[in-house]
Structure formats: structure tokens, C-alpha cells
Amino acid sequence: MTDAPETIETDTVTVSCDGGTKLGHPAVYLNMGDDGKILCPYCSRLFVLAPSSDA
């Protein structure tokens, strides 16, 4: 999971991704679970749980 085109830090374990552009992809909801990170299956954006997060 290191070749992600974009890494987004978040405070929640559940995130929504739509590709981030006007021509993105359908909105999907992703759950990081215990890993603290998740890769979007459509656009390969990497979402990581912020170290300061209470989640």
C-alpha cells in the first residue's frame, strides 16, 4: 500500500471516496478496521488514520 497516488489522513475509521475529481468514480464507503489504513479499490487513494485520532 505504498504506491498510492494520494494519501489522505482522517480522524475516522470509516471514510467515503468518490475519486476526488469531477470524473471520479461512484462513492464508496470504506472501513479501515484494525489496520488503520485502507486503499480505495477504484482509484487507489490511501486513507490512513491520523495518529492523533481517538478512533
Sequence and secondary structure as in RCSB ss.txt:
>XXXX:A:sequence
MTDAPETIETDTVTVSCDGGTKLGHPAVYLNMGDDGKILCPYCSRLFVLAPSSDA
>XXXX:A:secstr
    S EEEESSSEEEE  SSTT    EEEE TTTTEEE TTT  EEEE TT   
